[in-house]
């Protein structure tokens, strides 16, 4: 054994691991399986309901609603990358996973996280075009532009996730086969690796700082212009609608970035926080957006809310009921109904 207390001198590198998340809850683990399963099913159902609503209503086939549906679809993928293995870990204290399975999970976690960030940028661009350039909105936000944004989002997400996975796959995991986490996160895997990990740590931190700084700068610039333009709108109703829509987007941004910031600070800068607290913050970071986004967009976005209520309750919204006499009157005038 080397002087640093690990087994690196024997060239041992584990290729099979055990995920041990929330070790302090050992006696309560089995009791949490049903609530967490219910949470997972509810997340999938809520996100799927809003996606189905947007896909099934022709009036919602607009860039803003399509981007919301894509964001919720990414939420489903992110939850599915984490929750099944997490639930398995609550059934079995030591949850086995292979190195390739761990790397695959890590890829999907960071790929979906980056897609989340990129879709938030695309939504900021959409609101900027709609509120700052309303007369040119339909000419600017074309299908071609959305396709280019989608390609950029995928490319950027792959450009971060793939290097992290490839770099991690080259590490030697000789300290232990036990990963004290419920999922294969980058920092959790590095914690059981041996050798000089300075480059790995610096690269991970640099990627996080560059991406977050770049995103927040663009988001801040965009929504500053949007809010300023919204207050210049003469119609109080239109101004309130614009600010309400931006409020939903800003709330989602706040949830995602604050949870990510708190998790990063605890993992990198604090050594006294217990493993259970670290895992809890990580779970909030990975799963909270998927739990809250369908509620935020399903409740705060009036057009989506009306169609969801109609789908679930089979009732017309108040707006549709109020507009029905107008439609009947128009049909009478056009001779489609008897007077």
URHUTA-V258886 format. One record per backbone hydrogen bond with DSSP energy under -0.5 kcal/mol. CO is the residue of the C=O (numbers start at 0). NH is the residue of the N-H. Records with the same first field share a line. If there is no record, write none. Layout:
# URHUTA-V258886
CO=NH / NH
This chain:
# URHUTA-V258886
1=4
5=1
6=9 / 11
7=10
14=98
16=96
17=19 / 178
18=94
21=24
22=25
24=27 / 28
25=28
27=30 / 31
28=31
29=32
30=34
31=35
32=36
33=37
34=38
35=39
36=40
37=41
38=42
39=43
40=44
41=45
42=46
43=47
44=48
45=49
46=50
47=51
48=52
49=53
50=54
51=55
52=56
55=57
56=59
57=60
59=61
61=65
62=66
63=67
64=68
65=69
66=70
67=71
68=72
69=73
70=74
71=75
72=76
73=77
74=78
75=79
76=80
77=81
78=81 / 82
81=85
82=86
83=87
84=88
85=89
86=89 / 90
87=91
92=94
93=95
94=18
96=16
97=101
98=102
99=103
100=104
101=105
102=106
103=107
104=108
105=109
106=110
107=111
108=112
109=113
110=114
111=115
112=116
113=117
114=118
115=119
116=120
117=121
118=122
119=123
120=124
121=125
122=126
123=127
124=128
125=129
126=130
127=131 / 132
128=132
132=135
133=136
135=139
136=140
139=141
141=145
142=146
143=147
144=148
145=149
146=150
147=151
148=152
149=153
150=154
151=155
152=156
153=157
154=158
155=159
156=159 / 160
157=161
159=163
160=164
161=165
162=166
163=167
164=168
165=169
166=169
167=170
170=172
171=173 / 193
172=13
173=6
176=17 / 178
177=179
178=19 / 180
182=184
184=188
185=189
186=190
188=191
189=192
191=174 / 175
193=171
194=196
196=200
197=201
198=202
199=203
200=204
201=205
202=206
203=207
204=208
205=209
206=210
207=211
208=212
209=213
210=214
211=215
212=216
213=217
214=218
215=219
216=220
217=221
218=222
219=223
220=224
221=225
222=226
223=227
224=228
225=229
226=230
227=231
228=231
229=232
234=238
235=239
236=240
237=241
238=242
239=243
240=244
241=245
242=246
243=247
244=248
245=249
246=250
247=251
248=252
249=253
250=254
251=255
252=256
253=257
254=258
255=259
256=260
257=261
258=262
259=263
260=264
261=265
262=266
263=267
264=268 / 269
265=269
268=270
273=277
274=278
275=279
276=280
277=281
278=282
279=283
280=284
281=285
282=286
283=287
286=290
287=291
288=292
291=295
292=296
293=297
294=298
295=299
296=300
299=301
300=304
301=305
302=306
303=307
304=308
305=309
306=310
307=311
308=312 / 314
309=313
316=320
317=321
318=322
319=323
320=324
322=326
323=327
324=328
325=329
326=330
327=331
328=332
329=333
330=335 / 336
331=334
